[in-house]
Amino acid sequence: MHEYSIVQALLGQVERHARQHRATAVHRLHVSIGELAGVEVPLLETAYTTFRERTLCSAADLEIHPVPASWSCPDCSREIAKGTALRCPDCGSPARLTCGDEIVLDRIEMEVS
């Protein structure tokens, strides 16, 4: 399950930021996850609950913001409608994924003394 390795990397990143800012506690994490990122959100939440113990995030909530996938034409920048052929209806170029495959730590709410 790669959700466990994602959580380990997330907690490591949070710990580094918390140390840089001399945080005494982390209260909430905001993470954006694209629908095509290959992440099973319930498994990620379970992994987070398991691995956050004995870290600065032990009492921190995990807030997940889903990001829908979207495509556009790399040549004319036209947005390609979801559920249609992944080819530009104007110029015929293959569509490019513009968002929806990301996993991003957006914000850390932490207590700094």
Secondary structure, DSSP 8 states (H G I E B T S, - for coil): -HHHHHHHHHHHHHHHHHHHTTEEEEEEEEEEEETTS---HHHHHHHHHHHTTTSTTTT-EEEEEEE--EEE-TTT--EE-TTS-SB-TTT--B-EEEESS-EEEEEEEEEE-
